[in-house]
Amino acid sequence: MINPISIKCPECGASLEIEEGRTSAFCTYCGAKIILNNENEHIIRHIDEAGIKQAETERLIRLKELEMEDKEQTRERKIRAIALITALIFVGVGIISMAISENSMMGMWGIIIGAYIGLFTFIRADQNSKKKAEKVNLNAGKIKLPSSVVDIENGDYRNIQTAYISLGFKNVSVINLRDLKAGILKKPGVVEEVTINGEEPESDQWYDPNSAIIITYHDFS
């Protein structure tokens, strides 16, 4: 006769009757897979198969993204190399033309075209570098600070606080300076200073959402 054993599902907490000697079972309530080890005591371990599959899918997607990024970077490097070689050829031909020909205009144009190609190549490389850095920051969950938030002159602390929270910052504190007596020179609620991790915020800079933001403002005691 097979004796059943009582266990609890680690996923939903339902009481289950499992045949003694079995090494695995499924919860009849939530479908969770349970692994049993019957040596000295019953050890129940939940296998999140959906989570494992999701993690594997995300890993494969990320590998594909990295592969595509590598191909794009390789293509960009080839384009830059060709452009720089072309620029050097134009400049070299221009210099030679100016040296051996009485008509220096053609040589001058060769140098100008070569310089333009070289400049355009470096500008494009700089733009691609900025885009790559922006993508890295976005993937890391960082927040780019717009200039509208940095410009706080005569701003109300409640508006500034709401703006930072709306951007996604999680650690925003406000401090009342309690320095007003009549409210003539400074209006109640006007921001005195905003700091991020103890420093003045800078526009178009990337910050961690958990950065410590402190907003001080003027008000009555």
N, C-alpha and C positions, 0 to 999 in steps of 0.2 A: 504494500500500500504506500502510495506517495503522499508524504506529509507536506501540506502547504506552509509557507512561512509568510509572516506579515511584514511589509515594508511600507515606507512612505515615498511617494514620488517627489524627487528633489525639485521638480519644476512647478507642480501645482499643489503639492501637499496631500494629494488623495491617498487613502489607505488602499493597499493592493495585496492580493493573495497570490504568491508566486510558488510554483512547485519547487520543492527542495532539490538541489543539485543543478538547477539551471544556472547558466553563466550570464544570461542576458534576458531582458524582457522589455516590452513596450507598455507604457501607461495607457490604460483603456479610456482615460478621461482626456488627456492632452496630447497623447501620441509620443511623448518623450521616450527616448531610448535609454535604458538603465543597464549598467554593467554591474554584476555581482561578483564578489570574491568571498567565498565561504571557507576561510581558513580558521581564524580564531574568532572573528566577528563579521557581521554583515557590513561590507563597505559599499556604499552606493555612489556611483559616479554618473553624472549626466553628460551625455555626449550631444553637444549642440551641432548637429549635422548641417543645419541651415546656416549657422554662423561660419562653420568651416568652409562650406561651399562659397559663401559670400566673400570671405577673406581671400580664398583662392582666386575667385573671379576678379576682385579688386587688384590682387597681385599681378594677374595676367594683363589686366587693363593698363596698370602702371608700367609694366615691362614694355607693352606695345607703345605707350606714350614716350618712354625713354628711347625706344628704337627709332620712332619717328623724329624725336628731337635730335638724336645723333645724326640721322640722315640729313636733316635740315641744316645742322651745323656744318656737316661735311660739304654740302652743296654751297653754303655761304662762303666757306673757306676757299673753295675752288673758284667761285665768282670773284672774290677779293684778289686771289692770286693772279687770275687772268687780267683783271682790271689794273692791278699794279704793274704787271709786265707791260701791258699796253701803254700805260702812262709813261713808263721808263723809255719805251721805244719812241714815243712821240717826242719826249724831251731830248733823247739822244739824237734823233734825226734833226730836231730843231737846232741843237747846238752845232752839229756837223754842218748843217746848211748855212748857218751864220758864219762858220769859220771858213768855208771854201767858196761861198757864193757872195757876189756883190749885192744880191737882192736879199737883204736880211729879213724882209717881211715874212717870207715863208717859214724861215727858221723861228721867228718870233711866235708865229701862230702855232707851230709845232710844240713849242715850250708851253704856251698858254693852254692848249688843248690837253697836253699831258698833265699839267698842274691841276686843271679842272677835274680830270678823271681821278687823279690821286686824292684830291680834296673830297670829291663826292664819295669815293670808296671809304675814306676814313669816317665821314659823317654817317654813312649807312651802317658801318660797323659799330659806331657809338650808339646809334638808335637801336640796333639789334641787341647790344649789350644791356641797354636800359630796359628793353622789353623782357629780356631773360631774367633780369634782376627783379622786375615787377612780378613776373610769374612765380618766381621762387618765393617772394614775400607773400603773395596771395595764397599759394599752396600751404605756406606756414601759418596762415590765419592772421597775419599782421594787418594793421590798419594804417592807411595813408591819411595824413592830417591835411585837410584843405585849408587854404588861406583864410576862408570865411570864419573858421573857428579860432584861428590864431589872432585875428583882429578883434580884440575884446574891448577897445576903448569905449568907456561909458556904457558897457554892456551890463545887463541884469544877470546876476549870478544864476537865476533859475533857468534863463534861456541858454546860458553857457553850459550848465550842468546837463540840461536836456539834450543839447547838441552832442556832447561827448558820449552820453549814454546811447543816443541814437546811432552813433558811429560803431558802437559795439564794445566800448570800454566798460569793464566790469568793476573797477575799483576807483570810483569817483567820490571824493569827499569835499564838503563845503565847510568853511570856517568863518564864523562871524567875528570880525575884528573888534566889535563893540567900541568903536572909537568916535561915534557921532554924538554931539551934544545938542546941536540945533538943526542939523540937516541943511545948512545953507551952502557950504562949500562943496560938500559931497552929498549926493542923494542916497537914501537908504537902498540897499540892495545892489549898488554899483560895484562891479568887480575891481579889486585892487591888483590881484595877480593870479596867474594860473601856472602851475608847475607840473611837469611830467617826470617822475622819478627824481625830483629835486632840481630839475633844470627847466629853463624856459622852452616852451614848445616851438618847433620849427615847422613851417608849412612844407608840404610835399615830402615829409619824412615819414618813415614807417615805424610803427610802434607796436609792441606786444599788447594784446587786449587786456592783460592783467597788470599793465603799468599803473603805478600809483599816481593818480591825478588829484591835486589839491587845489581847490578854488577858494581864495580868500575874498571877502567882500565887506563893505562898510555898512554899518547899521548901528542902531542905538543899543545901549547895554541892557 
